[in-house]
Amino acid sequence: MVITEILEKNATQYGDDIALTEINPELREQHSWQEFSLVEAADKTIGRREITWKGFYEDACRTAGFLEAYGIKKGDKVAILLMNCIEWLPLYFGILKTGALAVPMNFRYTADEIDYCCSLAEVDMLFFGPEFTERVDAVRGKMAGVKHYVFVGEETPAFAESYAKRYEYPAQYKGPSLTEEDDAAIYFSSGTTGFPKAILHPHRSLMSSCITENKHHGQTKEDVFLCIPPLYHTGAKMHWFGSFLVGGRAVLLRGVKPQWIMQTAAEEHASIVWLLVPWAQDILDAIDSGEIDLKNCDLSAWRLMHIGAQPVPPSLIKRWKEHFPHHEYDTNYGLSESIGPGCVHLGVENIHKVGAIGKAGYGWETKIVGEKGELVESGRVGELAVRGPGVMKCYYRDEKSTEAVLKDGWLYTGDMAMEDEDGFIYLVDRKKDVIISGGENLYPVQIEDCLRTNPEIKDVAVIGLADKRLGEIAAAIIALQPGSKATVADIEEFCKAMPRYKRPKKIIFGDVPRNPTGKIEKPKLREMYCGESVVKKQIEG
């Protein structure tokens, strides 16, 4: 079975039931409310769109027909560059139905990153929303491989086709025969160099995410999943896939303000809410400050608070349970290379092990190995490796990188971990230098390369520092040129050329140590400025 067959099954069994709901609180504020209040009754149709299972299926079929008419066939690549919206998932499934590969793209990509990733993945067609018109237009002349641009919005630019044309095509689509081993999607990640890698997954991976997530959390048709993270990320939609498997509704919330999250959870009767650490902390702070009064929130349907994408401070969960003692809590560990949810999984019954990422998830195996691939003893640190049905096929067009991480079916994660006497796995540091800040991966080399273009800077190293709200923040240790009088404010102004999320949150003037081969000694910098492992600090709470 492939995942598009689940959509057809849901359309047949639950046709008139709501499948997807989009909530746009900002639009509501603009049109009707002075504040997005937890108390006031308001016109809840504003900023709210929804689609039934039948409509979802038919929209995917019309999309597939549209794609086929423009020459898209099995094995082609179709990129999605959209903010979270109700069109996102029908478009994704429409691509899959044709046998083409869906290529979700980070909506924070710069124009050059869009160009790089489209070229790397050999993208044939690009769907984009109004937020990206300027960026796409800036590089489309360079992207010779992209044959068609399709605009998802109301005012289509001259160089693009309108996605509204899909309505010219039938609401049924047969398409090619597909198997679980056929290629399905390319997701992007980065290694220690900071350059994105194209991660190739077959349909087997998508199906495995449905099954694994459902086994972990027992979703039923009645569950309502509140999806806040961006849909381009495997950790967003793949967690909803556990509900999708049984016809459970998804609510797509456009925004992360605490009031918006709680309002939507109450109004939509959300039973599962997937959060990042800073969002959970912001909610708790708003409750403690009185900005949110829980007496005015009907959250009786909410049963599971699920956190992922970064290590979770035990103190946060203790605080959460004080306000929400009836909530089950869970976390998991996953990679884009392992399709997201739960290759390692804590389990709702193991809250006494908060701080651990858990044990092998359903259908998965784990091991912790030394430098030569040998198993390490319990309590010893080694590299975490995982094996299961959601492991990628390869890094697309990158045989060398693939061979470095895939060995006998095992995916070597690059994360350093240890296992306790009960078999629970703890992350203790990262072999890679990736910084996880508020659930977003920051790649130090990219930030360093930008800073090095400043003539006042002689050398620079970027590391992660512990942060109560974001987990980690990027800190730039900068050695100035002799005689330079540059200030922290000068460097911060220079950093405005970078996307906001990549800008270092802390500037430190100091020496940048390098080893005899010229490599920056980042462990030494972490000892100097962190004292110990950032992740280890969080585990110990």
DAHULIN-V539946 format. One record per backbone hydrogen bond with DSSP energy under -1.0 kcal/mol. CO is the residue of the C=O (numbers start at 0). NH is the residue of the N-H. E is the energy in kcal/mol with one decimal. If there is no record, write none. Layout:
co->CO nh->NH e->E
co->CO nh->NH e->E
This chain:
co->1 nh->4 e->-1.6
co->2 nh->6 e->-1.3
co->3 nh->7 e->-1.7
co->4 nh->8 e->-2.2
co->5 nh->9 e->-2.8
co->6 nh->10 e->-2.2
co->7 nh->11 e->-1.8
co->8 nh->12 e->-2.6
co->9 nh->13 e->-3.0
co->13 nh->16 e->-2.4
co->14 nh->53 e->-2.6
co->16 nh->52 e->-2.1
co->18 nh->249 e->-2.5
co->19 nh->50 e->-2.2
co->20 nh->251 e->-3.7
co->21 nh->48 e->-2.2
co->22 nh->253 e->-2.6
co->23 nh->27 e->-1.6
co->24 nh->28 e->-2.4
co->25 nh->29 e->-2.1
co->26 nh->30 e->-1.6
co->27 nh->31 e->-2.8
co->27 nh->32 e->-1.5
co->34 nh->36 e->-1.9
co->41 nh->43 e->-1.2
co->42 nh->45 e->-1.2
co->44 nh->47 e->-1.4
co->46 nh->23 e->-3.2
co->48 nh->21 e->-3.5
co->50 nh->18 e->-2.7
co->50 nh->19 e->-1.9
co->51 nh->55 e->-2.8
co->52 nh->56 e->-2.4
co->53 nh->57 e->-2.7
co->54 nh->58 e->-2.5
co->55 nh->59 e->-2.1
co->56 nh->60 e->-2.3
co->57 nh->61 e->-2.7
co->58 nh->62 e->-2.3
co->59 nh->63 e->-2.3
co->60 nh->64 e->-2.4
co->61 nh->65 e->-2.4
co->62 nh->66 e->-2.7
co->63 nh->67 e->-2.5
co->64 nh->68 e->-2.1
co->65 nh->69 e->-1.1
co->66 nh->71 e->-2.4
co->67 nh->70 e->-1.8
co->72 nh->75 e->-2.3
co->75 nh->100 e->-3.5
co->76 nh->123 e->-2.8
co->76 nh->124 e->-1.4
co->77 nh->102 e->-2.6
co->78 nh->126 e->-2.7
co->79 nh->104 e->-2.4
co->80 nh->128 e->-1.5
co->84 nh->87 e->-1.2
co->86 nh->90 e->-2.1
co->87 nh->91 e->-2.3
co->88 nh->92 e->-2.7
co->89 nh->93 e->-2.1
co->90 nh->94 e->-2.2
co->91 nh->95 e->-1.9
co->92 nh->96 e->-2.1
co->93 nh->97 e->-1.0
co->94 nh->99 e->-1.2
co->95 nh->98 e->-1.5
co->98 nh->74 e->-2.0
co->100 nh->77 e->-2.9
co->101 nh->185 e->-2.4
co->102 nh->79 e->-2.0
co->105 nh->108 e->-1.8
co->109 nh->113 e->-2.3
co->110 nh->114 e->-2.2
co->111 nh->115 e->-2.6
co->112 nh->116 e->-2.7
co->113 nh->117 e->-2.4
co->114 nh->118 e->-2.1
co->115 nh->119 e->-2.6
co->116 nh->120 e->-2.4
co->117 nh->122 e->-2.6
co->123 nh->146 e->-2.3
co->123 nh->147 e->-1.3
co->124 nh->78 e->-2.8
co->125 nh->149 e->-2.9
co->126 nh->80 e->-2.5
co->127 nh->151 e->-2.8
co->128 nh->131 e->-2.0
co->131 nh->135 e->-2.9
co->132 nh->136 e->-2.6
co->133 nh->137 e->-1.6
co->135 nh->139 e->-1.6
co->138 nh->141 e->-1.9
co->138 nh->142 e->-1.1
co->141 nh->143 e->-1.6
co->142 nh->145 e->-1.1
co->147 nh->125 e->-2.3
co->148 nh->160 e->-2.9
co->149 nh->127 e->-2.4
co->150 nh->162 e->-2.7
co->156 nh->159 e->-1.8
co->160 nh->150 e->-3.5
co->161 nh->164 e->-1.7
co->162 nh->165 e->-2.0
co->163 nh->166 e->-1.6
co->164 nh->167 e->-2.0
co->165 nh->168 e->-2.0
co->178 nh->181 e->-1.4
co->179 nh->203 e->-2.9
co->181 nh->202 e->-2.4
co->183 nh->101 e->-2.2
co->184 nh->200 e->-2.8
co->186 nh->198 e->-4.0
co->188 nh->196 e->-3.1
co->190 nh->193 e->-1.4
co->196 nh->188 e->-2.2
co->197 nh->395 e->-3.1
co->198 nh->186 e->-2.2
co->199 nh->392 e->-2.9
co->200 nh->183 e->-2.8
co->200 nh->184 e->-1.9
co->201 nh->204 e->-1.0
co->202 nh->206 e->-2.3
co->203 nh->207 e->-2.4
co->204 nh->208 e->-1.8
co->205 nh->209 e->-1.4
co->206 nh->210 e->-2.1
co->207 nh->211 e->-3.1
co->208 nh->212 e->-2.0
co->209 nh->213 e->-1.9
co->210 nh->214 e->-2.4
co->211 nh->215 e->-1.8
co->212 nh->216 e->-1.7
co->213 nh->217 e->-2.2
co->219 nh->222 e->-1.4
co->223 nh->270 e->-2.2
co->223 nh->271 e->-2.1
co->224 nh->250 e->-3.0
co->225 nh->273 e->-1.4
co->226 nh->252 e->-2.2
co->229 nh->232 e->-1.5
co->232 nh->235 e->-1.6
co->233 nh->237 e->-1.3
co->235 nh->239 e->-1.2
co->236 nh->240 e->-1.7
co->239 nh->242 e->-1.9
co->239 nh->243 e->-2.5
co->240 nh->244 e->-1.9
co->242 nh->245 e->-1.5
co->242 nh->247 e->-2.9
co->243 nh->246 e->-1.2
co->248 nh->224 e->-2.6
co->249 nh->20 e->-2.1
co->250 nh->226 e->-3.1
co->251 nh->22 e->-2.8
co->252 nh->254 e->-1.2
co->256 nh->260 e->-2.3
co->257 nh->261 e->-2.5
co->258 nh->262 e->-2.5
co->259 nh->263 e->-2.5
co->260 nh->264 e->-2.5
co->261 nh->265 e->-2.1
co->262 nh->266 e->-2.9
co->263 nh->267 e->-2.7
co->264 nh->269 e->-1.9
co->270 nh->302 e->-2.4
co->270 nh->303 e->-2.3
co->271 nh->225 e->-3.0
co->272 nh->305 e->-2.5
co->274 nh->307 e->-1.3
co->275 nh->279 e->-2.1
co->276 nh->280 e->-2.4
co->277 nh->281 e->-2.4
co->278 nh->282 e->-2.2
co->279 nh->283 e->-2.2
co->280 nh->284 e->-2.5
co->281 nh->285 e->-2.3
co->282 nh->286 e->-2.0
co->283 nh->287 e->-2.6
co->284 nh->288 e->-2.0
co->285 nh->290 e->-1.2
co->285 nh->291 e->-1.9
co->292 nh->295 e->-2.1
co->293 nh->296 e->-1.4
co->296 nh->298 e->-1.3
co->298 nh->301 e->-1.3
co->302 nh->327 e->-3.1
co->303 nh->272 e->-2.2
co->304 nh->329 e->-1.7
co->305 nh->274 e->-3.2
co->312 nh->315 e->-1.2
co->312 nh->316 e->-1.2
co->313 nh->317 e->-2.2
co->314 nh->318 e->-2.0
co->315 nh->319 e->-2.5
co->316 nh->320 e->-2.6
co->317 nh->321 e->-1.0
co->319 nh->323 e->-2.7
co->323 nh->326 e->-1.6
co->327 nh->304 e->-2.9
co->329 nh->306 e->-2.3
co->330 nh->345 e->-2.1
co->332 nh->343 e->-1.7
co->334 nh->337 e->-1.1
co->334 nh->339 e->-2.6
co->335 nh->338 e->-1.3
co->336 nh->391 e->-2.4
co->342 nh->360 e->-2.5
co->343 nh->332 e->-3.0
co->344 nh->358 e->-2.2
co->346 nh->349 e->-2.2
co->349 nh->352 e->-2.4
co->350 nh->353 e->-1.6
co->352 nh->355 e->-2.6
co->357 nh->424 e->-3.0
co->358 nh->344 e->-3.4
co->360 nh->363 e->-2.5
co->364 nh->386 e->-2.2
co->366 nh->384 e->-2.9
co->367 nh->375 e->-2.3
co->368 nh->382 e->-3.0
co->369 nh->372 e->-1.8
co->373 nh->369 e->-3.0
co->376 nh->379 e->-2.2
co->381 nh->416 e->-3.2
co->382 nh->368 e->-2.5
co->383 nh->412 e->-2.3
co->384 nh->366 e->-2.1
co->385 nh->410 e->-3.4
co->386 nh->364 e->-2.5
co->387 nh->390 e->-1.4
co->393 nh->199 e->-2.6
co->394 nh->397 e->-1.8
co->397 nh->401 e->-1.9
co->398 nh->402 e->-2.5
co->399 nh->403 e->-1.2
co->401 nh->404 e->-1.0
co->401 nh->405 e->-2.5
co->404 nh->411 e->-3.1
co->406 nh->409 e->-2.1
co->409 nh->406 e->-2.6
co->410 nh->385 e->-2.2
co->413 nh->430 e->-2.2
co->414 nh->383 e->-2.9
co->415 nh->427 e->-2.3
co->415 nh->428 e->-1.4
co->416 nh->381 e->-2.4
co->417 nh->425 e->-3.1
co->418 nh->378 e->-2.1
co->419 nh->422 e->-1.9
co->423 nh->419 e->-2.6
co->424 nh->356 e->-2.7
co->424 nh->357 e->-1.1
co->425 nh->417 e->-2.3
co->428 nh->415 e->-1.9
co->434 nh->441 e->-3.3
co->436 nh->439 e->-1.6
co->439 nh->436 e->-2.8
co->441 nh->434 e->-2.6
co->442 nh->445 e->-1.1
co->442 nh->446 e->-1.3
co->443 nh->447 e->-3.2
co->444 nh->448 e->-2.8
co->445 nh->449 e->-1.6
co->446 nh->450 e->-2.4
co->447 nh->451 e->-2.3
co->449 nh->452 e->-1.5
co->450 nh->453 e->-2.0
co->453 nh->456 e->-1.9
co->455 nh->480 e->-2.7
co->458 nh->478 e->-2.9
co->460 nh->476 e->-3.3
co->462 nh->474 e->-3.0
co->464 nh->472 e->-2.1
co->466 nh->470 e->-1.7
co->469 nh->437 e->-3.1
co->469 nh->471 e->-1.5
co->470 nh->466 e->-1.6
co->472 nh->464 e->-2.5
co->473 nh->504 e->-1.9
co->473 nh->505 e->-1.3
co->474 nh->462 e->-2.3
co->475 nh->507 e->-3.0
co->476 nh->460 e->-2.1
co->477 nh->509 e->-2.1
co->478 nh->457 e->-2.7
co->478 nh->458 e->-1.9
co->480 nh->483 e->-2.5
co->486 nh->490 e->-2.0
co->487 nh->491 e->-2.6
co->488 nh->492 e->-2.1
co->489 nh->493 e->-2.0
co->490 nh->494 e->-2.1
co->492 nh->495 e->-1.1
co->493 nh->496 e->-1.5
co->494 nh->497 e->-2.2
co->498 nh->501 e->-1.6
co->505 nh->475 e->-2.7
co->507 nh->477 e->-3.2
co->512 nh->520 e->-2.5
co->514 nh->517 e->-2.3
co->518 nh->514 e->-2.9
co->519 nh->521 e->-1.6
co->520 nh->524 e->-1.6
co->521 nh->525 e->-2.7
co->522 nh->526 e->-2.0
co->523 nh->527 e->-2.0
co->524 nh->528 e->-2.7
co->525 nh->529 e->-2.7
co->525 nh->530 e->-1.6
co->532 nh->536 e->-1.9
co->533 nh->537 e->-1.5
co->534 nh->538 e->-2.2
co->535 nh->539 e->-1.9
co->537 nh->540 e->-1.1
